[in-house]
Amino acid sequence: MLDAAAEVFVSSGVEAPIRDIAARAGVGTATIYRHFPTRADLIVAVYRHQVENLAETGPTLLEHGSSPYAALRRWIDLFVDFVITKQGLASVLQSDDPCYDPLHSYFLERLVPVCTELLAAATSAGEIKPGMDAYELMRGVGGLCAGAGANRRYDARKLVGLLVAGLRV
């Protein structure tokens, strides 16, 4: 349900009808409301679910990837997907509703250490230049993703790929 909600939020915005999310998830609307009584509950759950998936993926990529740099590159690609989805949530995440206040801190607490670990592994392997800060890299990726707006010719993924390639030794 959470993945379906995220997809609908990206394509139709967070105000999309619950029936659209239910249809995408293959469940009835009552099932959505049983798990998430309010739209805010669903939005928070989607955000946390995506952060957790991304946080758990980093160590797995390091363990099973062909190299630390390949793991970093793949994780950043997944981070781009997250940032693009987050843009669909931006209007509510920046609202005055206090239920969204802890989400940014949660994001930083869960993802900066993962990115730091990936950078450290790639640096130790001699694959990237030393001294890259995870928070700065994540902000850079976010900035490149935000630049797209409604411009179909803007390829954030290509630009992020150039940024990550620039880390190489």
Order of alpha helices (4+ residues) and beta strands (2+ residues): alpha-alpha-alpha-alpha-alpha-alpha-alpha-alpha
